[in-house]
Protein backbone atom coordinates (compact mmCIF):
# COMPACT_ATOMS: atom_id res chain seq x y z
CA UNK A 1 0.00 0.00 0.00
CA UNK A 2 1.12 3.60 -0.55
CA UNK A 3 3.05 5.40 2.16
CA UNK A 4 0.17 7.80 2.68
CA UNK A 5 -2.25 5.02 3.69
CA UNK A 6 -3.74 6.13 7.01
CA UNK A 7 -3.28 4.21 10.25
CA UNK A 8 -6.42 3.62 12.31
CA UNK A 9 -6.48 3.73 16.11
CA UNK A 10 -6.63 -0.03 16.43
CA UNK A 11 -3.36 -0.30 14.52
CA UNK A 12 -4.84 -1.59 11.27
CA UNK A 13 -4.20 0.16 7.98
CA UNK A 14 -7.13 2.03 6.48
CA UNK A 15 -7.93 1.10 2.88
CA UNK A 16 -8.74 4.37 1.09
CA UNK A 17 -11.05 4.33 -1.92
CA UNK A 18 -10.81 7.40 -4.18
CA UNK A 19 -13.40 8.72 -6.64
CA UNK A 20 -12.76 10.59 -9.90
CA UNK A 21 -15.28 11.40 -12.59
CA UNK A 22 -15.52 13.19 -15.90
CA UNK A 23 -16.21 12.94 -19.62
CA UNK A 24 -12.81 11.41 -20.47
CA UNK A 25 -13.36 12.25 -24.10
CA UNK A 26 -10.37 11.61 -26.33
CA UNK A 27 -8.31 10.32 -23.40
CA UNK A 28 -4.81 11.81 -23.38
CA UNK A 29 -1.82 11.94 -21.03
CA UNK A 30 -3.37 14.88 -19.16
CA UNK A 31 -6.28 12.66 -18.09
CA UNK A 32 -3.85 9.88 -17.24
CA UNK A 33 -1.68 12.18 -15.14
CA UNK A 34 -4.69 13.38 -13.17
CA UNK A 35 -5.70 9.77 -12.48
CA UNK A 36 -2.11 8.88 -11.54
CA UNK A 37 -2.11 11.67 -8.95
CA UNK A 38 -5.54 10.64 -7.67
CA UNK A 39 -4.44 7.02 -7.22
CA UNK A 40 -1.42 8.23 -5.22
CA UNK A 41 -3.81 9.75 -2.66
CA UNK A 42 -5.32 6.38 -1.79
CA UNK A 43 -5.29 2.67 -2.50
CA UNK A 44 -8.16 1.97 -4.91
CA UNK A 45 -9.25 4.32 -7.71
CA UNK A 46 -12.81 4.33 -9.05
CA UNK A 47 -13.55 6.45 -12.12
CA UNK A 48 -17.08 7.50 -13.00
CA UNK A 49 -17.74 8.38 -16.65
CA UNK A 50 -20.66 10.47 -17.91
CA UNK A 51 -23.07 9.37 -20.63
CA UNK A 52 -23.13 10.87 -24.12
CA UNK A 53 -26.47 12.50 -23.30
CA UNK A 54 -25.15 14.22 -20.16
CA UNK A 55 -22.07 15.51 -21.97
CA UNK A 56 -24.15 16.77 -24.87
CA UNK A 57 -26.45 18.62 -22.48
CA UNK A 58 -23.78 20.31 -20.39
CA UNK A 59 -20.76 20.60 -22.66
CA UNK A 60 -21.45 19.78 -26.28
CA UNK A 61 -20.92 16.73 -28.50
CA UNK A 62 -18.31 14.20 -27.33
CA UNK A 63 -15.80 12.99 -29.91
CA UNK A 64 -16.04 9.38 -28.75
CA UNK A 65 -19.02 7.25 -27.81
CA UNK A 66 -19.64 6.21 -24.22
CA UNK A 67 -18.48 2.63 -24.90
CA UNK A 68 -15.25 3.90 -26.45
CA UNK A 69 -14.65 6.21 -23.50
CA UNK A 70 -15.34 3.45 -20.96
CA UNK A 71 -12.84 1.17 -22.68
CA UNK A 72 -10.13 3.84 -22.85
CA UNK A 73 -10.29 4.65 -19.14
CA UNK A 74 -10.23 0.95 -18.24
CA UNK A 75 -6.99 0.76 -20.22
CA UNK A 76 -5.19 3.30 -17.98
CA UNK A 77 -2.89 1.49 -15.58
CA UNK A 78 -3.81 3.46 -12.45
CA UNK A 79 -7.56 2.77 -12.75
CA UNK A 80 -9.00 -0.05 -10.64
CA UNK A 81 -12.69 0.25 -11.52
CA UNK A 82 -14.94 2.16 -13.94
CA UNK A 83 -18.51 3.24 -13.18
CA UNK A 84 -20.54 3.76 -16.34
CA UNK A 85 -23.07 6.58 -16.58
CA UNK A 86 -21.93 8.55 -13.54
CA UNK A 87 -23.95 11.73 -12.71
CA UNK A 88 -22.54 14.98 -14.12
CA UNK A 89 -22.74 16.69 -10.72
CA UNK A 90 -20.79 14.76 -8.08
CA UNK A 91 -22.89 14.14 -4.98
CA UNK A 92 -22.20 12.77 -1.51
CA UNK A 93 -24.62 9.94 -2.30
CA UNK A 94 -22.34 8.86 -5.15
CA UNK A 95 -19.26 8.86 -2.92
CA UNK A 96 -21.11 6.91 -0.24
CA UNK A 97 -22.54 4.41 -2.74
CA UNK A 98 -19.04 3.40 -3.83
CA UNK A 99 -17.54 3.76 -0.34
CA UNK A 100 -15.16 6.50 -1.46
CA UNK A 101 -13.67 8.81 1.12
CA UNK A 102 -13.24 11.77 -1.23
CA UNK A 103 -13.38 12.96 -4.82
CA UNK A 104 -10.32 14.15 -6.77
CA UNK A 105 -10.21 16.59 -9.68
CA UNK A 106 -7.70 18.85 -11.40
CA UNK A 107 -7.23 22.53 -10.55
CA UNK A 108 -9.34 23.67 -13.49
CA UNK A 109 -13.11 24.09 -13.34
CA UNK A 110 -16.03 22.03 -14.64
CA UNK A 111 -19.44 23.65 -15.06
CA UNK A 112 -22.97 22.49 -15.78
CA UNK A 113 -25.01 23.98 -18.60
CA UNK A 114 -26.27 26.52 -16.02
CA UNK A 115 -22.75 27.53 -15.00
CA UNK A 116 -22.72 25.65 -11.68
CA UNK A 117 -19.50 24.07 -10.37
CA UNK A 118 -20.08 20.31 -10.70
CA UNK A 119 -18.09 19.70 -7.50
CA UNK A 120 -19.76 22.27 -5.24
CA UNK A 121 -21.50 19.61 -3.10
CA UNK A 122 -18.37 17.58 -2.29
CA UNK A 123 -16.33 20.76 -1.81
CA UNK A 124 -18.82 22.05 0.78
CA UNK A 125 -18.66 18.74 2.63
CA UNK A 126 -14.86 18.73 2.75
CA UNK A 127 -14.68 15.59 0.64
CA UNK A 128 -12.81 17.08 -2.30
CA UNK A 129 -9.10 16.95 -3.14
CA UNK A 130 -7.38 18.87 -5.91
CA UNK A 131 -4.43 17.83 -8.06
CA UNK A 132 -2.46 19.86 -10.54
CA UNK A 133 -3.66 19.65 -14.15
CA UNK A 134 -1.10 18.89 -16.84
CA UNK A 135 -0.16 22.09 -18.65
CA UNK A 136 0.01 21.90 -22.42
CA UNK A 137 -2.86 19.58 -23.29
CA UNK A 138 -6.65 19.30 -23.15
CA UNK A 139 -9.34 17.62 -25.22
CA UNK A 140 -10.41 21.08 -26.38
CA UNK A 141 -6.85 21.79 -27.49
CA UNK A 142 -6.60 18.53 -29.45
CA UNK A 143 -9.92 19.23 -31.15
CA UNK A 144 -8.53 22.64 -32.10
CA UNK A 145 -5.42 21.04 -33.59
CA UNK A 146 -7.55 18.75 -35.73
CA UNK A 147 -9.75 21.61 -36.86
CA UNK A 148 -6.56 23.31 -38.03
CA UNK A 149 -5.43 20.33 -40.07
CA UNK A 150 -6.63 22.13 -43.18
CA UNK A 151 -4.18 24.90 -42.27
CA UNK A 152 -1.17 22.57 -42.41
CA UNK A 153 -0.58 22.80 -38.67
CA UNK A 154 2.41 20.48 -38.86
CA UNK A 155 4.44 23.08 -40.79
CA UNK A 156 6.17 25.37 -38.37
CA UNK A 157 6.90 28.38 -40.59
CA UNK A 158 5.85 31.91 -39.65
CA UNK A 159 3.17 31.99 -42.36
CA UNK A 160 1.44 28.90 -41.01
CA UNK A 161 1.71 30.29 -37.47
CA UNK A 162 0.06 33.53 -38.56
CA UNK A 163 -2.71 31.62 -40.36
CA UNK A 164 -3.35 29.54 -37.23
CA UNK A 165 -3.47 32.65 -35.07
CA UNK A 166 -5.82 34.39 -37.51
CA UNK A 167 -8.28 31.49 -37.38
CA UNK A 168 -7.79 30.57 -33.73
CA UNK A 169 -10.90 32.19 -32.27
CA UNK A 170 -13.32 30.55 -34.67
CA UNK A 171 -11.58 27.19 -34.58
CA UNK A 172 -11.05 27.01 -30.84
CA UNK A 173 -7.29 26.58 -31.17
CA UNK A 174 -6.25 26.74 -27.55
CA UNK A 175 -2.64 27.77 -28.04
CA UNK A 176 -4.09 31.27 -28.30
CA UNK A 177 -7.13 30.93 -26.05
CA UNK A 178 -7.45 33.36 -23.17
CA UNK A 179 -8.73 31.06 -20.44
CA UNK A 180 -5.96 29.57 -18.24
CA UNK A 181 -7.85 26.25 -18.17
CA UNK A 182 -8.81 25.83 -21.82
CA UNK A 183 -5.78 27.74 -23.05
CA UNK A 184 -2.77 25.48 -23.27
CA UNK A 185 0.83 26.50 -22.95
CA UNK A 186 3.38 24.45 -24.83
CA UNK A 187 3.90 21.03 -23.26
CA UNK A 188 7.40 20.82 -21.78
CA UNK A 189 8.54 17.22 -21.20
CA UNK A 190 10.84 16.38 -18.31
CA UNK A 191 12.59 13.24 -17.17
CA UNK A 192 10.59 13.42 -13.93
CA UNK A 193 7.30 13.22 -15.83
CA UNK A 194 8.49 10.21 -17.80
CA UNK A 195 9.66 8.51 -14.58
CA UNK A 196 6.24 9.16 -12.99
CA UNK A 197 4.50 7.45 -15.92
CA UNK A 198 6.95 4.59 -16.27
CA UNK A 199 6.81 1.43 -14.17
CA UNK A 200 10.59 1.33 -14.29
CA UNK A 201 10.55 -2.46 -14.15
CA UNK A 202 12.88 -4.45 -16.41
CA UNK A 203 11.78 -7.78 -17.85
CA UNK A 204 11.95 -10.70 -15.44
CA UNK A 205 14.11 -13.72 -16.29
CA UNK A 206 12.19 -15.92 -18.69
CA UNK A 207 9.78 -13.17 -19.82
CA UNK A 208 8.77 -13.35 -23.48
CA UNK A 209 9.45 -9.89 -24.92
CA UNK A 210 7.12 -8.37 -27.51
CA UNK A 211 8.07 -5.41 -29.69
CA UNK A 212 5.59 -3.16 -31.50
CA UNK A 213 6.27 0.09 -33.33
CA UNK A 214 4.27 2.97 -34.75
CA UNK A 215 3.09 6.54 -34.37
CA UNK A 216 0.38 5.93 -31.75
CA UNK A 217 -0.92 9.41 -32.54
CA UNK A 218 -4.02 10.55 -30.61
CA UNK A 219 -3.88 7.31 -28.61
CA UNK A 220 -7.30 5.70 -29.10
CA UNK A 221 -9.36 2.52 -28.72
CA UNK A 222 -7.85 1.03 -31.89
CA UNK A 223 -4.38 1.33 -30.38
CA UNK A 224 -5.64 -0.04 -27.07
CA UNK A 225 -7.21 -3.14 -28.63
CA UNK A 226 -4.07 -3.76 -30.72
CA UNK A 227 -1.79 -3.55 -27.67
CA UNK A 228 -4.07 -5.88 -25.73
CA UNK A 229 -3.76 -8.44 -28.55
CA UNK A 230 0.01 -7.90 -28.69
CA UNK A 231 0.28 -8.55 -24.93
CA UNK A 232 -1.29 -11.98 -25.50
CA UNK A 233 1.89 -12.96 -27.37
CA UNK A 234 4.24 -12.33 -24.45
CA UNK A 235 4.87 -10.96 -20.98
CA UNK A 236 6.66 -7.67 -21.55
CA UNK A 237 5.56 -5.26 -24.30
CA UNK A 238 8.00 -2.68 -25.64
CA UNK A 239 6.46 0.03 -27.83
CA UNK A 240 8.77 1.83 -30.25
CA UNK A 241 7.52 5.32 -31.06
CA UNK A 242 8.69 6.90 -34.29
CA UNK A 243 9.91 10.50 -34.39
CA UNK A 244 7.71 13.29 -35.72
CA UNK A 245 9.60 13.56 -39.07
CA UNK A 246 9.36 9.80 -39.60
CA UNK A 247 5.60 9.81 -38.87
CA UNK A 248 5.27 12.82 -41.14
CA UNK A 249 6.97 10.87 -43.95
CA UNK A 250 4.53 7.95 -43.89
CA UNK A 251 1.39 9.70 -42.64
CA UNK A 252 1.52 12.96 -44.58
CA UNK A 253 1.99 16.69 -44.05
CA UNK A 254 -0.55 17.19 -41.27
CA UNK A 255 0.67 14.42 -39.00
CA UNK A 256 1.46 13.70 -36.24
CA UNK A 257 -1.14 15.74 -34.38
CA UNK A 258 0.62 15.06 -31.07
CA UNK A 259 4.39 15.41 -30.85
CA UNK A 260 6.73 12.59 -29.84
CA UNK A 261 6.89 13.48 -26.14
CA UNK A 262 3.09 13.73 -25.88
CA UNK A 263 2.72 10.37 -27.62
CA UNK A 264 5.29 8.75 -25.31
CA UNK A 265 3.32 9.64 -22.16
CA UNK A 266 0.01 8.54 -23.72
CA UNK A 267 1.43 5.10 -24.53
CA UNK A 268 3.21 4.75 -21.17
CA UNK A 269 -0.14 5.24 -19.41
CA UNK A 270 -1.52 2.10 -21.11
CA UNK A 271 -1.65 -0.92 -18.82
CA UNK A 272 -0.54 -3.29 -21.61
CA UNK A 273 2.76 -1.47 -22.23
CA UNK A 274 5.86 -2.15 -20.11
CA UNK A 275 8.42 0.11 -21.80
CA UNK A 276 8.69 2.71 -24.57
CA UNK A 277 11.53 3.39 -26.98
CA UNK A 278 11.55 7.14 -27.60
CA UNK A 279 12.31 7.86 -31.26
CA UNK A 280 12.57 4.24 -32.39
CA UNK A 281 14.11 3.58 -35.81
CA UNK A 282 11.61 2.91 -38.58
CA UNK A 283 13.37 -0.29 -39.63
CA UNK A 284 13.41 -3.13 -37.10
CA UNK A 285 16.99 -4.33 -37.30
CA UNK A 286 18.94 -7.26 -35.87
CA UNK A 287 20.75 -4.81 -33.56
CA UNK A 288 17.46 -3.51 -32.17
CA UNK A 289 16.09 -6.99 -31.57
CA UNK A 290 19.31 -8.18 -29.96
CA UNK A 291 19.56 -5.08 -27.76
CA UNK A 292 16.06 -5.54 -26.31
CA UNK A 293 16.17 -9.37 -26.51
CA UNK A 294 12.95 -9.31 -28.56
CA UNK A 295 11.21 -12.66 -28.98
CA UNK A 296 8.49 -11.53 -31.37
CA UNK A 297 7.66 -8.41 -33.40
CA UNK A 298 3.95 -7.67 -33.71
CA UNK A 299 2.24 -5.48 -36.29
CA UNK A 300 -1.41 -4.77 -37.06
CA UNK A 301 -3.08 -5.65 -40.34
CA UNK A 302 -2.51 -2.16 -41.76
CA UNK A 303 -0.30 -1.39 -44.79
CA UNK A 304 3.41 -0.79 -44.13
CA UNK A 305 5.32 1.84 -46.10
CA UNK A 306 8.80 0.87 -47.29
CA UNK A 307 11.77 2.53 -45.61
CA UNK A 308 13.90 5.24 -47.24
CA UNK A 309 15.95 2.56 -49.06
CA UNK A 310 12.77 1.11 -50.52
CA UNK A 311 12.87 -2.08 -48.45
CA UNK A 312 10.45 -3.69 -46.00
CA UNK A 313 11.15 -2.29 -42.49
CA UNK A 314 10.12 -5.66 -41.00
CA UNK A 315 12.24 -7.82 -43.31
CA UNK A 316 14.69 -8.99 -40.63
CA UNK A 317 12.12 -10.24 -38.06
CA UNK A 318 10.30 -11.93 -40.96
CA UNK A 319 13.52 -13.65 -42.08
CA UNK A 320 14.15 -15.09 -38.61
CA UNK A 321 10.54 -16.17 -38.09
CA UNK A 322 9.79 -13.65 -35.35
CA UNK A 323 7.13 -11.52 -37.04
CA UNK A 324 3.40 -11.87 -36.37
CA UNK A 325 0.45 -9.90 -37.76
CA UNK A 326 -2.50 -9.51 -35.38
CA UNK A 327 -5.98 -8.19 -36.00
CA UNK A 328 -7.20 -5.90 -33.25
CA UNK A 329 -10.84 -6.29 -34.26
CA UNK A 330 -11.17 -2.51 -34.13
CA UNK A 331 -11.20 -0.32 -37.24
CA UNK A 332 -10.59 2.95 -35.38
CA UNK A 333 -7.66 4.99 -36.74
CA UNK A 334 -6.28 8.46 -36.08
CA UNK A 335 -7.58 9.47 -39.51
CA UNK A 336 -11.11 8.35 -38.60
CA UNK A 337 -11.03 10.53 -35.49
CA UNK A 338 -10.01 13.52 -37.59
CA UNK A 339 -12.84 12.72 -40.02
CA UNK A 340 -15.32 12.79 -37.11
CA UNK A 341 -14.07 16.23 -36.09
CA UNK A 342 -14.04 17.70 -39.58
CA UNK A 343 -17.45 16.19 -40.42
CA UNK A 344 -18.97 17.90 -37.37
CA UNK A 345 -16.74 20.96 -37.61
CA UNK A 346 -19.31 23.58 -36.62
CA UNK A 347 -20.51 21.64 -33.57
CA UNK A 348 -16.98 21.32 -32.22
CA UNK A 349 -16.19 24.96 -32.98
CA UNK A 350 -19.27 25.93 -30.98
CA UNK A 351 -18.31 23.54 -28.17
CA UNK A 352 -14.82 25.01 -27.85
CA UNK A 353 -16.11 28.57 -27.99
CA UNK A 354 -18.81 27.90 -25.39
CA UNK A 355 -16.37 26.22 -23.00
CA UNK A 356 -13.97 29.15 -23.09
CA UNK A 357 -16.81 31.66 -22.67
CA UNK A 358 -18.00 29.92 -19.47
CA UNK A 359 -14.49 29.81 -18.09
CA UNK A 360 -13.92 33.50 -18.76
CA UNK A 361 -17.15 34.35 -16.93
CA UNK A 362 -15.94 32.36 -13.91
CA UNK A 363 -12.58 34.13 -14.07
CA UNK A 364 -14.29 37.53 -13.98
CA UNK A 365 -16.38 36.43 -10.99
CA UNK A 366 -13.30 35.17 -9.12
CA UNK A 367 -11.39 38.38 -9.89
CA UNK A 368 -14.31 40.45 -8.62
CA UNK A 369 -14.43 38.48 -5.34
CA UNK A 370 -10.67 38.76 -4.83
CA UNK A 371 -10.71 42.47 -5.53
CA UNK A 372 -13.57 42.92 -3.09
CA UNK A 373 -11.69 40.99 -0.40
CA UNK A 374 -8.56 42.99 -1.03
CA UNK A 375 -10.54 46.23 -0.71
CA UNK A 376 -12.02 45.14 2.64
CA UNK A 377 -8.57 44.28 4.08
CA UNK A 378 -6.85 47.42 2.76
N, C-alpha and C positions, 0 to 999 in steps of 0.2 A: 504493500500500500504506500501511497505518497507520504512524504515527510510531514505534510500539513494535516494528515488525518488526525482528528481530535481524539483526545483521551477522556473517557467518561470517568465518573467518580469511582465506579466499582473496578476500575483498572482495565476494563475492556476497551478495545478500539472502536470508535464510532464509524460506521460505514456511511459515507456521505454521498447521497444521490443528487446530481445536479441537473437542472432543466435549462435547455436552450430552445428557442423557437424562431421561425422565420419563413420566408418564401424559399430561400435557397435555390433561386433561379440562376441557371448558368453557373453552377458551382465552380468557384475559383480558389486560389490559394489564400485569398483574404478570408473567405468563409472558413477554410480549413484552419487557418491560424487562430481565428476566434474560438473555434471548437477545441483546438489544442490547449489554449489558455483556460477555457472553461473546464476541461477535463483535469487540468492541473490543480484546480480548486477543490476537487473531491475525488471520489473513487469510481463512480459509475455515471456515465453521461447519457442522458435521454434527450433526444432532439425531436421537437414537434414541428411538423411541416404543414403549412396552410394549403387549403384546396385552391384549385384554379379559380373557382367562383369568388372566394374571399379575396384573392389577390386582384382579380379583375375589378371588384367593387371598390377596394381601398387604394389600389396603386396603379392599375392598368394591366394590359395583357402580359402574362408571363411568356417567356421564350419557350420554355419546356413544359410538357404536360406534368401533371401531378405524379404519375407513375415513374416518369423519367427522373423527376426531382427526388422522389423517395429512394430510388435505386442509387443515385449519385451520393446522397448523404450516407447511405448504408455502406458505401465503398470507402468512406474516410476512416482512417485507422484509429482515430480517437473516439469514434462513436460506438457506444455499446447497444443502443436501442433507438428505434425510430417510431414515433407516434404519427400516424397518418391523419390528416384532417384536423390538426390542432386549431383552436380558436385564434382569431387574429389579435384579440386583446387578451393578454396573459392575466389569468385570475388566480386567486388563492386556492380556489376549488381545484384548478388544474394541477397546481403544485402538490396539493394534498392527495389528489387522486393517484398520482404517480410516486407519492412518498418522497418528493424532492424538497430539500431544505431551502433552496433558493434558486432564483433564475439568474442567468448570466447573459449579458448582451454587450456589444461594443459601445464605444463612447461617441457614437453618432446618435441620430434620433429617428424613430419610426412612428409614423402618424397614421391615424385612421382617415377615412374619406372626409370626416368632419374636423380634422386637424387635432385630434386628441392623441396624446402620448400613449402608445399601446402598452406601456409598462407602468402606468401611473398607479395601478392598484398594488402591484408587488413592491413598488418603490415606497409607497405610503406605509406598507406593513413591515418595512425593513428586511424584505426577503429578496433583495435585488443586489447583484454584484456587477461591476463594470470592468471590462477589459479593453485594452487599447486596440482600436481598429488598425488594419494594415494600410498604411499610406501607399498610394500609387495604384490602387485597383478598386473597382466596384463593378457590379453588373451593369449599372447605368453607363459607366465608362466604356465597358467592352461593347455594349450596344452602339455607343457613339462611334467607336472605332470601325465597327462593321458598316454603319451608315456612311462612313467616309471612304469605304472601299472604292467607290466610284471616283474618288479624288486622289487615287494612287497614294494612300497614306503611307505605304512602305517606303516610298522615296523620301529622302530626308533633305532635299534641297530647299532653299529659301522660298522659291515659288510655291512649292507644294505646302510649305508651312503657312504661307500667307493665305492660300486658298482654304486650308483647313480652318484658319482663324476667322476668315470671312464668313464661312458657313457654319461656324461652331454653334451659334445660338439656336439656329433652326434645327440643327442635327442633334443637339444635345451632346456635343463632344466635350467631355468633362475636363480635358486638359486646360480649358479656358473658362470653365464654369466658375461662378462666384461663390457658391456655397462651400464651406470647408468640409462638408460631409460628402456631397455629390462630387465636388471638384476634386480631382486627383492630381497630386504632385507626381513627379516622375518616381517610379519605383527604384529604390536604391538597394541592391542586393548586398548582403554581408555574409561573412562566414558564420557568424552567430546564428543568423536566420536559417541557413542551410543545416547547421548542427541541430537546431531545435526541431526541424522537420525530419531529420534522418534518424533511423534507429541506431545507426552506428555499429551494427552487429555484423561481423564477417560471417561467411558461410561456415557451418559446422563440418567437422570431418565426415565424409560420406555423403554430404548434400549433393543432389543433382542440380547443376547450375544451368539456368535458362537465360538466353540472351535475346532481347527484342530491340528493335531500333526504329526510329521514326521522328516525326515532328511533334506529335501529341499536342497540337495547337488547339486552343479552346477545349481543354480536356473535357470529354463528354461521355455519355453512356456507351457509345460505340467503342471508345478506348477502354472503358471499364470492363465491358463484356469480353473484349479481346484479351486483356491482361488476366482476367479470371480463367479463361481457357488456357492461356500460356502457363499459368501457375499449376495447372493440372499435369503438366509435363515435367515438373521438377519441384525442388524445395526452395530454391533461392533465385528470384527473378531480378536480373539486371537489365535496366532500360537505358539504351543509348539514345541520347537526344542530339539531333543534328543542329548545327549552328544556323543562325538566321540566313546567311547567304546561301548555304546548302539547301535549306528549305525553300528559299526564294527561287533557286534554280529549278527544282522539280515541281513546285506548286504554282509558280507564277508571280508576277509583279506585286500583287497585293498581299502576299503572305510572307512570313507568318503574321497573324494578328497579334499574338503575344510574343514577346521577345524570349530569348533562350533562358534567362534567369527566371522569368515568370513561369515558363513551361516546366522548368526543373522542379520548382516548389509544388506545382500542381500535381506532377507525377509522384513526387516523394510522399504526398499526402495519401496516396492510394494504398490500401491495405494489402494489395497483391504484389507490390513492388518492394524489394529489399534494398536495392542500390541503384543509383543513377550515374551514368557516365556523361559528364557535361561537355558538350561539343564532340560527340562521338564521330569517328570517320564514317563517311558514307559507305565505303566498301568494308565488308567484314573479312578481315584478313586472318591468316594463320597466327600472326603475332598477337592480334587482339584476342583471339580465342585461347591461345596459350597463356597469355597474361592473366586473363580472368578465369582460366580453367573451365571454359564453357563446354558443357556436355551436349547441348542442343540449341540451335538457333531457330526461333519461331517467327513466322511472318503471317500476316492476314492474307485473305484471298483477293487483295487489291493489286492492280498493276504496279510493276517496279520499273522505274526509269533506269537506263544504263548509266554507268558512271562517266566521268569526263573522258575516259579512254575508250568509251563505247562498249565496255564489257559489263557482264552481269555482276552487280555488287555482292551477290550471294553465291558466287561460283565456288569459292573455296569450301564453305560448309556443305554445299551440295556434293562436291567431289569426295568429301570424306564421310558422307552419309550422316551428317548431323544437321540437316535442314528439314523442317517440318512446316507445312502450311496448315493453319487452323481457320475454321470459320467461326466467327464470333456469334453468328445468328442475329446480328444487329446491323441494319443498313445505315445507321447514323454516321455522318461524316461532318467535318468542319464546314465543308462547302454547303451541305444541306442546312446547317444552322444559319449561315449567312443568307441563304435563299429565304429562310423563314423571316429574317429581319427585313430584307429588302422588299419582300412580297407585302409585308405589313408595315412599310416604311412610315406612313403617316401616324399610325397608332403608336409606334415606338417613339417617334419624335414628340408626340403629345405627352406620352408617359414621362419621358425625360424632362420635358419642360415643366410639367405639373409637379414633379418631385422636387425640382430645384426651387420652384415658386413657393411651395409649402415650407421648405427649409429656410428660405430667406425670410419668410414671415415670422418663423420661430426665432431666428437670429435677431430680428428687430425687437421682438418682445423681450428676449433675454437682455439685450443691450439697454432697453428702456428700464427694466427692473434693476439692473446693475447701476445705471446712472442715478436712479432714484435712491438706491441704498447709499451710494457714494455721497449724494447731496445731503442725506439725513445725517451722516457721520461727519461731514465737513464742518 
